């Protein structure tokens, strides 16, 4: 530019190795490069195999465990040998399997108890009818009353089972309206007053007026709830005796307590009172006409009202039922 050279371009001639020492050094470098590359490739393959086996082992255990659960082998458990995310997944799988095993045991016990409960009244009915057919017993009012009593007991049991199945499937019809639970409790007590007097059960009631205490629920279901509890008191509480009923407020909750004065329930049985078909004394409960479903229905009704129900032994004897409802 302007008569001066400012740059140049060209081909650079590659110099060839001319001495034997340079050629040997180059061959040695090539050999070391190939050896190092081969070792790295072999080491990478080995590490990949070990890592894949480490990752795939718990996955294979999960696959086999899922297949075992599909075959109703609910006792299946997956071993946990690490603390990573796959171990957490295996722990969740074991918890799920344990829950399924528990519900399978409950289902089998449920079927066994139902068949046992249905077998007793059916056996009595069959024996009564066969005795009449064979001429051993006469068809008199006493026999008719016995057959009618067993039929009512069987009908009540089937009705309770149907109600529980509806509650489990969330198909139990329930009206949602503003109701006064204390007023419903007082009305239910009035319906049971004659039977309570016959059992010489003194009712000690300490309830508020109830006009300002409201919850969202179904009045028919609440009547059934209080009726079942009072029915249990009539059947199992000592007579003569007493029944204490009171309520209290705890923030935005209404707590209703019903407490009889005996007998006590064994501590190991208190938590199981709301299980279906559970009885503390099976022979005595069946003789008194109980089906073991009353408190289970109470629990379903309370839970459908977003509440809680629990049982405990009272301080001075007897059983206390405590019901908690959220206030509206």
N, C-alpha and C positions, 0 to 999 in steps of 0.2 A: 504494500500500500504506500503510494507516494514514493515508489522506488526503494522501499525497504521491505525486508522479509519479516513477516510477523508470525508465521507458522509454517508447518510442513506436515505432510501425510505420506505414509509409505508402508511397506511390509517389512516386518522385522524377521530376519532370517533366524530360524531355530537352530540353535547349536546342538549338535549331537554329542552324546557321550563318547569320548574318544579313548579314555583310559580304562583298563580292566577293573581298577579299584572302584571307579564310579559305577560301572555296570553291576558289580557284585553288591554294592551298597543298595542300588535301586531294587535288585531282585530280593534282597533281604527285607527291605521295607514292604514290598508287595506281599512276601510270605507272612510277615507279621500282621499285616492288615487283614489278610484272609483268615489267619488263625484267630485273631481277636474278633473279627466279625462272626466267625462260626461259633466261638464260645458265647458271644453275646446272644446270638440267635438261639443256641441250645439252652442257655440260662433263662431267656425270656419264655421259651416254650415250657420249660419246667415250672417256672413261677406261674404261668397262665394255667397250667393243668392243676397245680395245687390250689390256686385261688378259685378256679371254677369248681373244683370238688368241695372246697370250703363253703362256697356260696350255694351250690346245688344240693348239698346234703340236707339242710333244713327245709328246702323247698320240696325235696322228695319226701321228707317226713310229713310235710303238710299235705302233699298230694295223697299219700297213703292214709293219713289220718282222715282226710275228707272222704275218701272212699270207704273207710271203716264206718264213719258216721252215717254215710248213705246206706250202709248195710245194717244200721241200727245197733252198732257196737259202740254204745255210748260210754263205755268204760275206757275208751282209747285216750291215751295221753301222749304228748310229744315231749321228748327230752330236751332240756334247755342247757346249752353248753357255752353260751356267750352272753353278751350284754348289749348287742346292737339292735337295730330295728327288726331284724328277723327273729331275734329272741323275744322281743316285745310282741310280735305277731304270733309266735308260738305260745306265749303266755295267754294271750287273748283267746287263742284256739282252745287251750286247756280249760279256761274259764267257761267258754261256750259249751264244751263237751260235758263239763261238770254240771252245768245248768240243765242241759238236755237229759243227762242221766237222772238228775233229781226229778225232773218233770215226768220222765218215763216211769220212775218208781211210784210217783204220786198217781199217775194214770192207772198203773196196774193195781195199786191199792184202792183207788177210786172204783174201778170195775169190780174188784173183789168185794168191797163194802156194799156197793149197790146190789150186787147179786145176793149178798147175805141179807141185806135189809128187805129185799123183795121176797126172798125165800120164806122168811118167817111168817108174814101174814098170809101168803099163798098156801103154805103148808097147813096153817090153822083152818083156812077156808076149805081146803081140800079134805082135811080130816073131818070137819063138821058135815060137809055135804055127803061124804062117803058113809059117815055114821047114820045120817038120815036115810040114805039109799038102802043101807043094809038093815034098817029097822032098829038099830041100836038106840038111836035117839029119836024122839018124836019132834015133829014140826010144831013147836009151841012158841009163844011170845019170847020166852027166854032164849031159845035157839035162834030165833029171828033177830033178836037184839045183838046176840054175839056175832052173827054173820054181818049184820049192819055195821057194828063197831069195827070189825076188821076191814070191811070194805071202805069205810071212811078213813081209817088209818092208811090203807094202801093208796087211796085217792089223794090224800094229803101229801104223802111221800112223793108220788109221781108229780104232783103240782109243784112241790118245792124243787124237785130235780129240774123240771121244765123252766122254772123261774131262774135257777142258777145258770142253766145253759144259755138262756137268753141274755143274762147279764155278762157271761163270758164272751159271747159273740157280739156284744154291744148293741143288741137288738131289743133290749128291755125298754119298752116305751116309758118315757118319763116327761111329764109336763114341767116346764120351767116357769115358775111364777113366784111372786113375792108371798111368802108364807110366814106364819108366826109359830115357830116350833114349840114354844112353851104353851101356847094355847092348845096346840094339837096334843101335847103330852097330857094336859089337864083333861081334855075330852076323852082321851084313851083311858086315863085313870078312872074316869066316871063309868066307862063301859065295864071295867074290871072290878069295880067297887064291891059288887055283890059277891063275887067269887073270893075276893080278898077277905071280906067279912066272914064268909063261910070257913075260910082257912085260919081265921083269927089272926090275920096279919094287919098289924097297926101301921098305917101309912103316915110318915112324918115328912111333910112336904114344905120346902122353903124355896118358893119360886117367885120371881118378880112378876109384875103385872103382865108383862109380855107384849104389850101393845106397841112398844118402841123397838122390840127385838125382832128382826126379820132376817131371813135368809132366802136365797133363790133355790127353789126345790119343788118337789111333788108332794102335796099333802097326803095322798093315798100311800105313797111309799113311806113317809114318815110315820103314819099311823101303823103300818105294818112293822116298822122298826120298833116302835115302843111296845106294840102288842107282843112281838116275839120275846122281848126282854121280860115283860111282865108275865108272860106264859111260862118262861123258864123259872121265874121266881115262885110261881104257884106250884110248879112241879117239884122243884129240887130244894127250895129253902125250907128250913124247919118251921113247923107249925105247932103251937102258936109262935109268932115271931113278929118282926117289924121290918119295914122297908123305908129307908131314908132316901129322899129325892131332893137335890138342890142344884142350883146353877151358879155360875160365876163368869165374870168377864175377864178376859186376858187380852188387852189391846183390841184387835179387830176380830177376836174369836169368842165364840160362845161355847162354854163347857158345861155339859149336863152330866151329872153323876147320879147313879142309882146303886144303892148299897143295901144288901140284906144282911141279916145277922146270923148266918150259919146255914150249912156247915162250910168249913174252909175247903178250898180246892188244893190238892198237892201242887207244890211249886213247879214240878216238871210238867204239869198238865195245864197250868194257867196260860202259857203262850200258845197252846194247841187248841184252846177252846173254840177258836174261829175256823179251825180246819173242818172240812166237810166230813160228816158222818163220824166225827170224833166224839167219844163219850168218856167221861172219867170212870164211870162204873157202867159197863155196857149192859149187864143184866138188869140193874136197877133202872137205868134210863129207858130201856125198852119196855120194862114193866109199867113205867109211868106214862108210856105213850109217846116218848120223844123219838124223833128221827135223826137227831144229830145234825140237822141242817138249819135250825133256827138262827143260830149265831152267825153261820156262814152267810145267810141271806142278809142279816143285819150289817155285816161287814161290806157286802156288795152295795147295799143301799147307801151307807155312809160314804163310801168311796165315790159313788156316783154323784154325791152332793159335795165332792171335793173336801170331805172331812176325814177324820180318823177316829177309830174306836179301839179301845184296849181294855183288858181285864186285869185285875189285880186282887190279891187278898187284902181285905180290910184290916185295919189295925186291931179291932176288937172282935174279929171273927167275921165270917161271911165273905161274900164276893162283891167287889165294886166294879161296875161297868162305867167307863168314862168315855163320853162322846164329845168330839170337838167339831164345831161347824164354823166356817168363815162367815162373818157377818156381812150383810149387804148394807 
